[in-house]
Amino acid sequence: MGVTTIGLDLAKIVFQVHGIDGDGKVLVRRQLRRSEVLKFFQGLPACLVGMEACGTAHHWAREIAALGHTVKLMPPAYVKPYVKRGKTDAAVTLANKTARIAWAVLTRGGTYAAPTAA
């Protein structure tokens, strides 16, 4: 079974990706530079992509949706309940945040923001 859901944590330079299959098994956990993001999503079959709403989220949502993926933007309040406290290692913290985004997009009911037009 391939990747069905991606949690994408946006940043200035390095983005964090967490991909799971339909059973919740982690298939992808990696960092992507800004220039690698679209190449990465071009190589994936259409899947659900969740990202926390932020300044550049609408831009990335439009770009990724143009490749055939379903994109859901979530307010930070939807991701916050999944925060695990007490992590000190930066890499572990980023991996946990993207895992929370992927999990939140699957479990949270309700309306998600649609990307705005350019």
Contacts in CASP RR format, 6 or more apart in sequence:
PFRMAT RR
TARGET T0000
AUTHOR 0000-0000-0000
METHOD contacts of the structure
MODEL  1
MGVTTIGLDLAKIVFQVHGIDGDGKVLVRRQLRRSEVLKFFQGLPACLVG
MEACGTAHHWAREIAALGHTVKLMPPAYVKPYVKRGKTDAAVTLANKTAR
IAWAVLTRGGTYAAPTAA
1 21 0 8 1.000
1 22 0 8 1.000
1 23 0 8 1.000
2 21 0 8 1.000
2 27 0 8 1.000
2 45 0 8 1.000
3 19 0 8 1.000
3 20 0 8 1.000
3 21 0 8 1.000
3 27 0 8 1.000
3 28 0 8 1.000
3 44 0 8 1.000
3 45 0 8 1.000
3 47 0 8 1.000
4 20 0 8 1.000
4 21 0 8 1.000
4 22 0 8 1.000
4 47 0 8 1.000
4 48 0 8 1.000
5 19 0 8 1.000
5 20 0 8 1.000
5 22 0 8 1.000
5 24 0 8 1.000
5 47 0 8 1.000
5 48 0 8 1.000
5 49 0 8 1.000
5 50 0 8 1.000
5 102 0 8 1.000
5 105 0 8 1.000
5 106 0 8 1.000
6 17 0 8 1.000
6 18 0 8 1.000
6 19 0 8 1.000
6 28 0 8 1.000
6 44 0 8 1.000
6 47 0 8 1.000
6 48 0 8 1.000
6 49 0 8 1.000
6 50 0 8 1.000
6 69 0 8 1.000
6 102 0 8 1.000
7 17 0 8 1.000
7 18 0 8 1.000
7 19 0 8 1.000
7 49 0 8 1.000
7 50 0 8 1.000
7 51 0 8 1.000
7 98 0 8 1.000
7 99 0 8 1.000
7 101 0 8 1.000
7 102 0 8 1.000
7 105 0 8 1.000
8 15 0 8 1.000
8 16 0 8 1.000
8 17 0 8 1.000
8 18 0 8 1.000
8 49 0 8 1.000
8 50 0 8 1.000
8 51 0 8 1.000
8 60 0 8 1.000
8 64 0 8 1.000
8 98 0 8 1.000
8 101 0 8 1.000
9 15 0 8 1.000
9 16 0 8 1.000
9 17 0 8 1.000
9 18 0 8 1.000
9 51 0 8 1.000
9 52 0 8 1.000
9 94 0 8 1.000
9 97 0 8 1.000
9 98 0 8 1.000
9 101 0 8 1.000
10 51 0 8 1.000
10 52 0 8 1.000
10 54 0 8 1.000
10 56 0 8 1.000
10 57 0 8 1.000
10 60 0 8 1.000
13 33 0 8 1.000
13 34 0 8 1.000
14 31 0 8 1.000
14 32 0 8 1.000
14 33 0 8 1.000
14 34 0 8 1.000
15 31 0 8 1.000
15 32 0 8 1.000
15 33 0 8 1.000
15 34 0 8 1.000
15 37 0 8 1.000
16 30 0 8 1.000
16 31 0 8 1.000
16 32 0 8 1.000
16 94 0 8 1.000
16 95 0 8 1.000
16 97 0 8 1.000
16 98 0 8 1.000
17 28 0 8 1.000
17 29 0 8 1.000
17 30 0 8 1.000
17 31 0 8 1.000
17 32 0 8 1.000
17 40 0 8 1.000
17 98 0 8 1.000
18 26 0 8 1.000
18 28 0 8 1.000
18 29 0 8 1.000
18 95 0 8 1.000
18 98 0 8 1.000
18 99 0 8 1.000
18 101 0 8 1.000
18 102 0 8 1.000
19 26 0 8 1.000
19 27 0 8 1.000
19 28 0 8 1.000
19 29 0 8 1.000
19 102 0 8 1.000
20 26 0 8 1.000
20 27 0 8 1.000
20 102 0 8 1.000
21 27 0 8 1.000
26 99 0 8 1.000
29 95 0 8 1.000
29 98 0 8 1.000
31 94 0 8 1.000
32 40 0 8 1.000
37 60 0 8 1.000
37 63 0 8 1.000
37 64 0 8 1.000
38 63 0 8 1.000
38 64 0 8 1.000
38 67 0 8 1.000
41 49 0 8 1.000
41 64 0 8 1.000
41 67 0 8 1.000
41 69 0 8 1.000
42 67 0 8 1.000
44 69 0 8 1.000
46 68 0 8 1.000
46 69 0 8 1.000
46 70 0 8 1.000
47 69 0 8 1.000
47 70 0 8 1.000
48 69 0 8 1.000
48 70 0 8 1.000
48 72 0 8 1.000
48 105 0 8 1.000
48 106 0 8 1.000
49 61 0 8 1.000
49 64 0 8 1.000
49 69 0 8 1.000
49 70 0 8 1.000
49 71 0 8 1.000
49 72 0 8 1.000
50 71 0 8 1.000
50 72 0 8 1.000
50 73 0 8 1.000
50 74 0 8 1.000
50 101 0 8 1.000
50 102 0 8 1.000
50 104 0 8 1.000
50 105 0 8 1.000
51 57 0 8 1.000
51 60 0 8 1.000
51 61 0 8 1.000
51 71 0 8 1.000
51 72 0 8 1.000
51 73 0 8 1.000
51 74 0 8 1.000
51 101 0 8 1.000
52 73 0 8 1.000
52 74 0 8 1.000
52 75 0 8 1.000
52 76 0 8 1.000
52 79 0 8 1.000
52 101 0 8 1.000
53 73 0 8 1.000
53 74 0 8 1.000
53 75 0 8 1.000
53 76 0 8 1.000
53 113 0 8 1.000
57 73 0 8 1.000
57 115 0 8 1.000
58 73 0 8 1.000
58 115 0 8 1.000
58 116 0 8 1.000
59 118 0 8 1.000
61 71 0 8 1.000
61 73 0 8 1.000
61 115 0 8 1.000
62 115 0 8 1.000
62 117 0 8 1.000
62 118 0 8 1.000
64 71 0 8 1.000
65 71 0 8 1.000
65 115 0 8 1.000
71 115 0 8 1.000
72 105 0 8 1.000
72 112 0 8 1.000
72 113 0 8 1.000
73 112 0 8 1.000
73 113 0 8 1.000
73 114 0 8 1.000
73 115 0 8 1.000
74 101 0 8 1.000
74 104 0 8 1.000
74 105 0 8 1.000
74 108 0 8 1.000
74 112 0 8 1.000
74 113 0 8 1.000
75 113 0 8 1.000
78 104 0 8 1.000
78 108 0 8 1.000
79 97 0 8 1.000
79 100 0 8 1.000
79 101 0 8 1.000
79 104 0 8 1.000
81 104 0 8 1.000
82 100 0 8 1.000
82 103 0 8 1.000
82 104 0 8 1.000
83 100 0 8 1.000
84 96 0 8 1.000
84 100 0 8 1.000
87 93 0 8 1.000
87 96 0 8 1.000
105 112 0 8 1.000
END
